[in-house]
């Protein structure tokens, strides 16, 4: 499967965090299209649901309708996707045959639905939908549960139409509005809440930095939003290995970290990068 011009431009110009955000915006656009065609609902993005321990669980997109709440996990990947509902990890294979693993998005969304139920109550119907980019191909994806859908973004409206046709109206328009107002408050979080969300995950699942940089500086080594969400579901994600203290950056004096290139002609190759990135961009090839 050849990589299209749009894919190459996105890879060259934008980082993974941007492409994740862009994918969520495109998903939101599809939901607005469904609204225009009579499948009325309220849309919210980046909903930080409270957990029992005081932490948060971030949901990409939700669609609040009279049928219930459609909980959407957005994946803006390119390449071939392989995965099984019961497997812990899925695989994306890029055109250059490089394979990368990511946490099972069905399990990821299951966690989101758990905390959604905890927030809105058990009586609200919830639908789990995993939306991948049109730029990928769902090469071999096995789903067993009837209440879980894994689709490409261009099939989102058709999926919503199926939900409309196969489920009764269980919520009044007033109840939809109440849920929208209730959940909207969890989108209006400040930078401190987002930092705490990331830091809580890092404290549990990522190795500690071996320098005196602040937590804010160290959080900048997290490479993608997906890596944060993956860790949220008890999967370690950092592929960086601390280097002995004597291996320090000649520019700023901070420790170097062993990293692996994820894209470009050097994909898969390891190199030393400064732990003070992006303030210091020193690299040293192996």
C-alpha positions in Angstrom: 0.0 0.0 0.0 1.7 3.1 -1.2 1.8 6.1 1.1 -0.2 9.0 -0.3 0.9 12.6 -0.7 -1.2 13.7 2.2 0.4 11.1 4.5 3.9 12.3 3.5 3.0 15.9 4.0 1.6 15.2 7.5 4.7 13.1 8.4 7.1 15.9 7.2 5.3 19.0 8.5 3.4 17.9 11.6 4.2 15.8 14.7 2.1 12.9 15.9 0.3 15.0 18.5 -0.9 17.3 15.7 -2.1 14.5 13.5 -4.0 13.0 16.5 -5.7 16.3 17.1 -6.4 16.6 13.3 -8.0 13.2 13.3 -10.3 14.1 16.1 -11.4 17.3 14.2 -12.2 15.2 11.2 -14.2 12.8 13.3 -16.1 15.8 14.7 -16.8 17.0 11.2 -18.4 13.6 10.3 -20.6 13.9 13.4 -21.7 17.4 12.3 -22.6 15.8 8.9 -24.8 13.2 10.7 -26.5 16.1 12.5 -27.3 17.7 9.2 -28.9 14.4 8.0 -31.2 14.2 11.0 -29.2 12.1 13.4 -29.2 14.8 16.0 -26.7 14.8 18.8 -24.4 16.9 20.9 -20.6 16.7 20.3 -17.8 17.0 22.9 -14.1 16.5 22.4 -11.3 15.7 24.9 -13.5 14.9 27.9 -11.4 14.4 31.1 -13.6 12.1 33.1 -13.0 11.8 36.9 -11.7 8.5 38.3 -12.3 7.3 41.8 -8.7 7.9 42.8 -8.8 11.6 41.9 -7.2 11.1 38.5 -8.7 11.5 35.0 -9.5 9.4 32.0 -9.5 11.3 28.7 -12.1 10.5 26.0 -11.4 11.7 22.4 -14.9 12.4 21.2 -18.4 11.7 22.5 -21.8 12.0 20.7 -24.7 12.5 23.0 -28.0 11.4 21.4 -31.5 10.2 22.3 -30.2 6.7 21.6 -27.5 7.1 24.2 -23.8 8.2 24.2 -21.5 7.1 21.5 -18.0 7.0 22.9 -15.4 7.4 20.2 -11.7 6.5 20.3 -9.9 8.2 17.3 -6.8 6.7 15.7 -5.3 8.8 12.9 -2.8 6.1 11.7 -1.5 5.3 8.2 -0.6 1.7 7.2 -2.1 -1.7 7.6 -3.8 -2.4 10.9 -3.8 -5.8 12.5 -5.6 -6.6 15.8 -7.9 -8.8 17.8 -10.5 -7.7 20.4 -9.0 -10.0 23.0 -5.3 -9.1 22.3 -3.4 -6.7 24.5 -1.6 -5.0 21.6 -2.4 -4.2 18.0 0.1 -3.7 15.1 0.4 -1.1 12.4 2.6 -1.9 9.5 4.0 1.0 7.5 4.7 0.9 3.7 8.4 0.4 4.4 7.4 -2.8 6.3 8.2 -1.3 9.7 5.9 -2.6 12.4 4.8 -0.6 15.5 2.6 -1.9 18.3 0.0 0.1 20.1 -2.4 -0.7 23.0 -5.7 -2.4 21.9 -8.1 0.6 21.3 -11.1 -1.6 22.2 -9.7 -2.1 25.7 -8.7 1.5 25.8 -12.3 2.6 25.1 -13.6 0.0 27.6 -11.8 1.9 30.3 -13.3 5.2 29.0 -16.8 3.7 29.1 -16.2 2.4 32.6 -15.6 6.0 33.9 -18.4 7.3 31.7 -20.8 5.0 33.4 -19.4 6.1 36.7 -20.1 9.7 35.8 -23.5 9.6 34.1 -25.0 6.5 35.6 -25.7 2.9 34.6 -29.0 3.7 33.0 -27.5 5.6 30.0 -26.9 3.4 26.9 -23.2 3.6 25.8 -21.8 2.6 22.4 -18.1 1.9 21.8 -16.8 3.0 18.4 -13.2 2.9 17.3 -12.5 5.3 14.4 -9.4 4.9 12.2 -8.2 7.3 9.5 -9.2 6.7 5.9 -5.5 6.7 5.2 -5.1 3.3 6.8 -6.4 -0.2 5.9 -8.0 -2.5 8.5 -6.1 -5.4 7.1 -7.1 -8.0 9.7 -9.2 -6.8 12.7 -11.3 -9.3 14.7 -14.2 -8.1 16.8 -16.4 -10.4 18.8 -18.7 -8.1 20.7 -21.9 -6.7 19.1 -21.7 -3.5 21.0 -18.2 -2.6 19.7 -17.5 -1.3 16.2 -14.1 -0.7 14.6 -14.4 1.3 11.4 -12.7 3.8 9.2 -13.8 7.4 9.5 -15.7 7.4 6.2 -18.0 4.7 7.7 -18.9 6.8 10.7 -22.2 8.1 9.4 -23.2 4.6 8.3 -22.4 3.3 11.8 -24.5 6.1 13.4 -27.4 5.3 11.0 -27.2 1.6 12.1 -27.4 2.7 15.8 -30.4 4.8 14.9 -32.2 2.0 13.1 -31.5 -0.7 15.7 -32.0 1.1 19.0 -35.0 2.9 20.5 -35.0 6.4 21.8 -34.3 6.1 25.5 -33.4 9.7 26.3 -35.6 12.8 25.9 -34.2 15.9 24.3 -34.1 17.5 27.7 -32.1 14.6 29.1 -29.6 14.9 26.2 -29.2 18.6 27.0 -28.7 17.8 30.7 -26.0 15.2 29.9 -24.3 17.7 27.5 -24.1 20.4 30.2 -22.9 17.8 32.8 -20.1 16.5 30.6 -19.1 19.8 29.0 -17.6 20.8 32.4 -15.0 18.0 32.0 -13.7 19.6 28.7 -13.0 22.9 30.3 -9.9 21.9 32.2 -6.8 24.0 32.6 -3.2 23.2 31.8 -2.7 22.2 35.4 -5.3 19.4 35.1 -3.8 18.2 31.8 -0.3 18.2 33.3 -1.5 16.3 36.3 -3.2 13.8 34.0 0.1 13.2 32.2 2.2 13.2 35.4 0.0 10.7 37.1 0.4 8.3 34.2 4.2 8.9 34.1 4.6 8.4 37.9 3.0 5.0 37.5 4.4 3.6 34.3 7.4 5.6 33.1 10.9 5.6 34.4 12.0 8.6 36.3 14.3 11.2 34.7 17.9 11.0 35.9 18.4 14.8 36.1 17.0 17.7 38.0 14.7 19.0 35.3 11.2 19.9 36.4 8.3 17.7 35.8 7.0 20.0 33.1 10.3 19.8 31.2 10.4 16.0 31.5 6.8 15.7 30.3 7.9 17.1 27.0 9.7 13.8 26.3 6.3 12.1 25.9 6.1 11.7 22.2 2.4 11.3 21.4 -1.1 11.6 22.9 -1.5 7.9 22.2 1.4 7.1 24.4 -0.3 8.8 27.3 -3.5 7.0 26.7 -1.7 3.7 26.4 -0.1 4.2 29.7 -3.4 5.1 31.2 -4.5 1.6 30.5 -1.6 0.0 32.4 0.8 -0.4 29.4 4.3 1.0 29.7 5.1 3.1 26.6 8.4 4.9 26.9 11.0 3.4 24.6 13.8 5.6 26.0 16.6 4.1 28.2 18.5 6.3 30.6 22.2 6.5 29.9 24.8 6.4 32.7 25.5 9.7 34.3 28.8 10.1 32.6 27.1 10.2 29.2 26.0 13.8 29.2 25.0 16.4 26.6 28.1 18.5 25.6 25.8 21.5 25.0 23.8 21.8 28.2 25.2 19.1 30.6 22.0 17.1 31.0 22.1 13.3 30.7 21.6 11.8 27.3 18.8 9.3 26.6 18.9 6.3 24.3 16.0 6.8 21.8 14.7 5.0 18.7 13.8 6.9 15.5 10.2 6.3 14.6 10.0 7.7 11.1 12.1 8.7 8.1 15.0 7.0 6.5 16.5 6.3 10.0 13.3 4.6 11.4 14.2 1.9 13.8 17.8 3.1 14.4 18.9 4.2 17.9 20.6 7.4 18.9 21.4 9.5 21.9 19.2 12.5 22.5 19.4 15.1 25.2 17.0 14.6 28.1 16.3 18.4 28.0 14.6 18.1 24.6 13.0 20.2 23.1 15.0 23.0 24.8 18.1 21.3 23.7 18.1 19.3 20.4 21.5 17.7 20.6 21.7 14.2 19.2 24.6 11.8 18.8 24.3 8.9 16.4 25.4 5.4 17.4 
